[in-house]
Amino acid sequence: MTLSTEGVFWCVMRTIAWNEQTAQLEMIDQRLLPGEYAIVSYSDYNQVAKAITDMVVRGAPAIGASAAFALVLAAQQSAASDLPGLRADLKRAAEKLNAARPTAVNLGWALARMLRRTADLEGSPDDLRAALLVEAQKIADEDVEINKRMAEYGAALIRPGETVIHHCNTGALATVDWGTALGVIRMAHEQGKNIHVLVDETRPRLQGARLTAWELEQYGVSYDIISDNAAGYFLSTGQVQRVFVGADRVAANGDVANKIGTYMLALAAHDNEVPFYPVVPTSTVDLSLASGKLIEIEERNEDEVLNIQRDGKPLSPAGATARNPAFDITPHRLVTAIVTEYGVVEPPFTSNLLQVVPRE
Ligand code: MRU
């Protein structure tokens, strides 16, 4: 289904949603926004894995919830007539889904939670299929509720009239609904704090210029798009009071993996004594990794960097090559505090994250 973006409000639907009538997973195709608002439907978990790799859906929490529903599809697709057979099919599907993108821990977190649900269940394969759908819906509903809690905690940090910098897209589109760092910004706006947002355009895929700007338009938040390399200028000239970002994985010591460019932003914020806050559901914290050095960084196709055109022609010379890491690591020493659904966690993160992150 394709709709014009004119007059479309994002909350026409959640970013991803289960359609009870068709038993399919539906999602907004984020590659097309803001020009086109299209909803794609999936009945095959393999297609969902590809949608995650191709970034039809993106943002750590949205990827996690999509993978959870993809396992529901895998259960529907499985011809197994007994529980061991179905569990084996689900394990295979989870392995494939988990490989779709490496950096966001929410993917593995959601899949592990879904598989745990299958481990202790008794009954028929259809009972297990039904239980998986309930669990995936729970993951999706909890995501929205958690985001709203983080938004309240984060918005309390913002004073009226402040200007904040935001990197990438962490809004309703990056989650099931509402958003993490952008959810904080939206909450502060709804509280009447009269804030202004500098939106990092976020090369190379331009999630800021395309998706964050599109969301802010609809919330009525005042903003300007800036090129990523302008952030240091705005920070050093006293024009920014706070920085809010999301995260794809946070190590046990508080090191933060997030969209490429976050590290340089954090360095500039630190040098200018501007507070830097990742807004992070505890499902994004990976206590199994002692430091950010152990986080796998996805490197994507060079075309994402090279496919930039001027007057319809490639900008770079024929034969140019590029490197395209999708994320970087911000060391915890540059992080002022981490906003979670249980409150604002301050350093030292190694001990303080342990107080809030639930362990299985
Ligand atoms: O490559 P993307 O667009 O999936 O990267 C998204 C980010 O880096 C976000 O900041 C992160 O996933 C948190 S979204 C709530």
Boltz pocket constraint, residues with backbone or C-beta under 6 A from the ligand:
constraints:
  - pocket:
      binder: B
      contacts: [[A, 57], [A, 58], [A, 59], [A, 60], [A, 61], [A, 104], [A, 167], [A, 168], [A, 169], [A, 170], [A, 171], [A, 174], [A, 175], [A, 179], [A, 180], [A, 181], [A, 207], [A, 245], [A, 246], [A, 247], [A, 248], [A, 258], [A, 259], [A, 260], [A, 279], [A, 326]]
      max_distance: 6.0
